[in-house]
Amino acid sequence: MRGMTAHLTILTGASRGLGLALAQQLLQPGDTLLGLSRHINNGLVAQAHEQGATLLQWSQDLADGAGAALRLAEWLAGQPADRFASATLINNAGVIPRIAPLSEADAEDLAHALRVGLEAPMLLTAAFLKTTGTWPVPRKVLNISSGLGRRPMASQAGYCAAKAGMDHFTRCLALEEELKPNGARVCALAPGVIDTAMQVQLRAASEGDFPDRDRFIGLQEEGLLSSPEQAATRVLAWLQRPDFGDLPVADVRD
């Protein structure tokens, strides 16, 4: 069979933050990485060339989840079923809507956060699983979740709801895939608290809008934030565990 030592990974939000760190570590010799982000990262192009990896970057607004899913399905349908040794989808992209009580939310801003953080992962996952369903190789879906999907926080209703929805659709998905002869292994994984642009947003919010602001400032001051590179290493180690998917909802700190 052709290329059966090469692995395929599809990664959303691959141009910055945790997604960029994941992309940098996924660029391994012979493997293929398909990144879906609003912006192209030119640094990844040079790294892929140096590593001998195949890199595809799509400039894709994930607020259009249906368009992204259709594009992915069409691309996957054009790949020979024996091209890759495994296929993995990592739904990493997410955005924080305006940090404020829900009563003060901007309707379009809130809708955008839910489209990117929940609707797009569901649509991409559906397209991935349907189009690769006949591939005779291991398949995985890793949804990057958050502790805020499992713990409520004031002024974060949109982000918390998106991550809670991600957790629960992953639980449902795990039940469905267990019934299939070659079902995918799936997990919604919280990566810990990471020093990314989202943390900057939380620390910069006004105390009146965000009662937990001082907690996030304290996490930074006390050195309790992981770097994106550290978090990516832990996430990818979890992905490679032989028991990946036994827990459909997990935390790297468990």
N, C-alpha and C positions, 0 to 999 in steps of 0.2 A: 504494500500500500504506500501511496505517496505521502511524504511529509508527516508520517505518523509519530515522529518525535517532537514535532512543533506544537506549541500550545497557543490557543486563541483566547485573548481576554478583551472584553468590551468594557470600557470604563467611562462613566459620565463625570463631568466636572473635572476633567483631567488637566486643566491649564494652570491651576493655582492651588495653594493650601494643601490639604491632605491628598486631594486628587493628583496634584502634581507630584508629590512625594511617592504616591503609589505608582504613578506612571514611570517615574525614574527607576524604581526598583523592579518593575515588570518588564523593562526593556532588556531581555535576556537573549543570548545568541540563538538564532533560529526561530524564536517565538514571534507571534504577531500581536500587536496592540492596536486596537481601534478606539480612539478617544473621541467623545462627543462633548463639546464645550462651545460656549459662545465665541471664544477667541482661540486662535492657534498659538501654540507655544513653540517658538522657533528653536529654543534651547533643546527641546526634545528631539528635534530633527537631527541635530548634530550628534546627540548621544546615541540615538538609534543607529546611525551610520557607524559610530565607533564600536558599538556592541555587536553589530551584525544582526540586529533585530529588524523586523518589518513594522513600520509605524504608519498608521493611517490616522489623520486628524480631520474630523468633520466640524466645520463651523455650524453649530446647530443650537438654536434657541429651544431649550427644553420646555419653555412655556407652551410650545406647540408639540405636545406629547404625541398626538396622533400622527403628525408629520414625521416626527423622529422615529416612531415605531414602524411606519410604513417604509421609510428609507432603510432602516435596519433589516426589516423582513426581506426586502428586495435584494439587499446585499448578501444576506445569509443564504437566500435561495439560490444565488449564483455560485456558491462555494461547493466544491465536491464533498460529499459526505465523508470521504476518507482523507481529507486534506490535513486535519488536525488530530492530535492525540487526545485533546480535551477542549472543552469550550466553557468559558466562564463569563458571566455578566456581573459587573459590580456597579450597582446604583449608588453613586456617591454624591451627586449634585444636590444642593439644597440652598435655600436662601432664608434669611430672617426677615419677616415683614417689619414694618415700623414698630419699634419697641414702645408700646403704650397699652393701656387697657383696651379690651376689645371694643368698648363703647366709643373709643376714639379712632378706631381702625379706618383706614382708607380702603374702600371696597375693592378697587383694582389692585392695590398693593397686596391685600390679603388673598385675593383670588390668584394672583401671580405666584405667591409663595406656595399655595396648595397645589397649583398646577405643576410647578417644578418639583416640589418635595414629595408629592403623593401620586398625582395623576400620571405624570411621566414615568416614574418607576413601574407602576402597574402596567401601563401600556407597553413599555419596552420589554418587561418580563414576559408578558403574554406573547409578544412577537417572537422573542428569543426562544421560548419553550416550544411554540408551535412550529417554527421553521426548522429547528434542530431536532425535533422529536424523533426523526428516523435516523439520526446520526448514531453510529454504533460506538460511541465514546462517552466517557464520564462528562456530565454537565453539572455546573454549579451556578447558583444565584446567590450573591452576597449583597445584602442591602445594608448600607451604612446608616445605622440608626443613631440614637442618642439617649442618654439617661433622662433627658427631658421628655422623651416619649413614654416614660414610666413613672415620672415624678412631676406633678403640676408645679407651675411657676407663674406668678402674676405677670401680666404684660407680655406673655409669650404664648398666648393661646394658639395662634396660627402655627408656629413652629412645633409646639408640643403636639398639636392635633395631627400635623403631617407625620411626625415620627411615630406617634401612637398608632396611626392608621397603617404605617409601614410595618410595624411590628405585627399587627393583627392580620394584615393580608398575607404576611409571611407564614404565620401559623396556619392559615387556611390553605395556602399553597403547599405547605409541607404535607398536609393530609391528602391533597389531591395527587401529588407526585409519588407518594408511597404506594398508590394503587396501580401505578404504571410499571410495565416490565423494565424499562430503562429510565425511570423517573429521575429528575434532577434532585440534587442535594441542595437545600436552601437554608439560609440563616440571616436574620436581622441582627447585626452586631453593633453594639455601642463601643466606640473606639477610645473612650476616656476623654478627658478634658484637654484640648489641644490649643496651642497658641497660634490661632489663625485670625483672619480678618473678622470672623464672627465674634471672637473674643474682644477684639478692638471695639466693635459696635456695642457690645454689652457694657464694656467699661466706660464708654463715652456717653451712654444714655444719661438723661437727667434723673436724679434720685426720685423726683416726683413721679416720673413715668415708670420707673423701674425700681421697685423696693429692694431687689436683691443685688443692686449694682455693687455695693461695697463687698459683697461676698466674692464677686468675680475679680474685683481689684485685689482683694486679699490673696486669691489663688495665684495671681501673677507675682505679687510682692513676696510671697512665701516660696516661690519657685516650684509650684505644684502643677504647672502646665507642661504637658509633653510637647516636644517639637513635632512638626508634621512628619519628619523623617523617622523619629522614634515610634510614633503612632502607626505609620505605614508598615514598619517592620513587624509590629505586633499583630496588625490586621492580617498581613499576608502569611504570617506564621499560623494564625488561626485558620485561615483558608486552606492551608496544607495539612492540617491535622487529620488523622485517619478517621476521627469521629465527627468531622465537620458535618453539620446538619442534624446530628442527634438531638441537639437543642435548637429549635427553630428561632428562638430569641435568646441572645446571649450578650455578655459583656466581656471585653478583653481583660478586665480586672477581676473576673471570677476565678 
